[in-house]
C-alpha cells in the first residue's frame, strides 16, 4: 500500500460563526485542513451534509480500503470492520 498524501484523520468540523466551518485534524486547535462556506443556492441541510462528508473522508477511505481488500481475497468481514464502516457512513450522513 502506498503512503497517503492527505492529512491523517480523524478530521473534525468546527463552526466559525459567520465565516462558515473549519475542518481540522481533531480539535479546534488541530492542524487546519479546509474552510467550508455556505454559498447561495445551497440549502442549510445541503451545506451541513457537505461539511459532514468532508470531515468523514479519512474514515470513509480507511473503511473502504478494508472492504476492498477483504472482498478481493474473499474473506468474511468482522463485526468491528462492519461497525467502523457504519460509523464512517453515519459521520458523513449525520445519522
N, C-alpha and C positions, 0 to 999 in steps of 0.2 A: 504494500500500500504506500502511496506517495504521501509526503508531508503536506498537511493542509496549509494553505497560504492565507486563510482568513483568520481573524482574531478568534482565539479559542473561546468557547462558550463556558458556562451558560451566559446568554445575553438577557438583559432586563430593560424594560421600558420605564421611563421616568417623566411624568408630566412636567412641563415648564411653563405653566400658566398660558399667557398669550403667545408664547413662542413655539408651541407645538409640543413634541415629545422627543426626548433624547433616548438613544439606545446605547447602553454601556455593557461592558462585560461584568455584570454583577451589580454592585451597589451604585447609588447615585454618584459616588466619588470614584467609581471604577473607570477603566480606560474607555474613552469616548469612541463610539463606532459611527453613529449617524444621527441626524435630526430628521424627524418626520413631521411635516407641516400639513395642516388642513388647507386644502385648496378648493376654490369654487368648483362646483359640480360633484363633489363627493358628499355623501350624507355622513352624518356623525358616526353611524353604525359602520359604514364602509371604512372610514378613517380609523376607527378603533380596531377593526378586523385587520387592516393593513399593518398597524403597529404590532398587534399580537403575532401576526405571521412573520414579520421581520425578526422580532425578538425570539421566536421559536426556531429560526433557521438552523442553528447549530444542532439543536436537539433532533429536529427532523432529519437532518443529514446523517447524524450518528445512528439513529434508529433504522433509517432506510438502508444504510450500509450493512447492518446486521442482518436484516431481512434478505437483502440481495445475496449476501454470502451464504446464508443458510439455505435459501431457495436454490441457489446454484449447486450446492452439494447435497441437495435433497434431505436435509436434516429437519427434524421437528423443532419448532420454536419453544423456548421455555416460557413459563408464566412471567418471569421477570422481564424477558425481552418483549413480550406482548404488552405488559404493563408500561414499559418505557415508551413504546410506540404510541400507545393510547394516551399517555401523559403528554407527549410531544404534540399530538394532534389536538388534545384539549387545550394546551397552551396556545396553539395557533388559532383555534376557533373560539376560545373563551368559554368553552363548555365546562 
